Amino acid sequence: MEIQVACGFGMETATKLELKRLGYDAPCIDGRFELKGDSRDIVSLNLHLRTADRVLITLKKFTATTFDELFDGVSEIDWANYLPRNGFIAVNAKSIKSTLFALSSIQSITKKAIVNVMLKTYPSLPEDGDRFCVEVNVLRDEVTISLDTSGAGLHKRGYRKLVWEAPIKETLASGIIELSGWRGDRAVIDPFTGSGTFPIECCMRALSIPSGYFREFAFEKYPFIDSNILKEEKQIAKDGIEWDKKVRISGFDIKGKAIGIAYQSAKEFGLEKYIHFETQDMRNISSRYEGGMIFANPPYGERLGTKEEIEVLYRDFGRVFRSLKDWGANVITSCPQFERLFARSADRERKVYNAKLLCRIYTYFPQKK
Ligand SMILES: C[S@@+](CC[C@H](N)C(=O)[O-])C[C@H]1O[C@@H](n2cnc3c(N)ncnc32)[C@H](O)[C@@H]1O
């Protein structure tokens, strides 16, 4: 099968690193990695990828500038091989720089073609069963028809039942951790932990808990993917989880309610005993450890905090950082003045979108004092 791994803008390097570790060397075009594999690859990618958004199967690629060509192209796929008779077929369409651009028409023509093909095998389609999502991507008149295998986006690990203000997406937090080079050994502090995303993602990595270990996937409903494969892959993963590992991960937030939510989220996966969560103003943070790593998603002065508050906060944050011996830091913010206020130029800078906001990840390597 041809498989696509989709990731967010700015996450390409992180996902590439992860794919390499999992044994895939795949090119990335427009935020999509394309690779060849079988059912086991689909299961494994969904289960393990921490930074990707979703995993899809490419069913067909063709050129279409008219709705007739779209209908004919979709009709060439043997849909009854992929979808069960009672499946509810949802079609998502995207179109960029193409003659066919009316998304609702692209969706309805595609669905019509799928139903037409399915009715050659089945007498009727009740569509009262599980939901199956077909993606139609039209880019410069080139159509790619794909089948989603993830279901809910892969950022949904399952630990987040409640959230505090402005939570960072789990896949983005994990991408920042991936790019930092942190591998579970060094101490971690998240000074603005909110819902606790960075500490929980760090903890899952450190203990080798797969990101999808506690959730369900759309592929579990597909008739062409053997359900034993997921059981086998989960068993292998289970044997690899290091529940006895010693970690030094802390999350602080000035708001007690945020800390309560972060603790509850960690508890969902039994991780509350590994992470030190504390209600604390970031300005009071210190550490007896040397050579640790900060992961921070502070208020940006857009949705949270005013510009004036952010100026003081970032200055004080810089002072706290410099007081920690031999620590590194990775900070995501949309504030263009961050480096000036933090009073140190970043060693590395990357553009990334956090929700719809263009941000930068500022990376500071440890400075020996
Ligand atoms: C953008 S949110 C962090 C979201 C978090 N990364 C998550 O995934 O939920 C910023 C957080 O910083 C906290 N905060 C603001 N000022 C603070 C301070 N002086 N010390 C500690 N936390 C602070 C806010 O309460 C808020 O939870």
The ligand as a Gaussian input file, in Angstrom:
#p B3LYP/6-31G(d) Opt

LIG

0 1
 C       -0.220000      29.249000      27.043000
 S       -0.580000      28.653000      28.617000
 C        0.348000      27.173000      28.706000
 C       -0.373000      26.037000      28.091000
 C        0.303000      24.713000      28.300000
 N        1.528000      24.587000      27.546000
 C       -0.672000      23.602000      27.944000
 O       -0.401000      22.783000      27.090000
 O       -1.755000      23.602000      28.509000
 C        0.343000      29.714000      29.669000
 C        0.237000      29.370000      31.144000
 O        1.134000      30.192000      31.876000
 C        0.581000      30.418000      33.160000
 N        1.281000      31.561000      33.781000
 C        1.139000      32.873000      33.496000
 N        1.994000      33.597000      34.265000
 C        2.690000      32.718000      35.009000
 C        3.731000      32.851000      35.974000
 N        4.195000      34.032000      36.334000
 N        4.230000      31.720000      36.534000
 C        3.742000      30.512000      36.193000
 N        2.760000      30.335000      35.300000
 C        2.233000      31.418000      34.702000
 C       -0.903000      30.600000      32.876000
 O       -1.669000      30.344000      34.044000
 C       -1.137000      29.577000      31.755000
 O       -1.610000      28.369000      32.274000

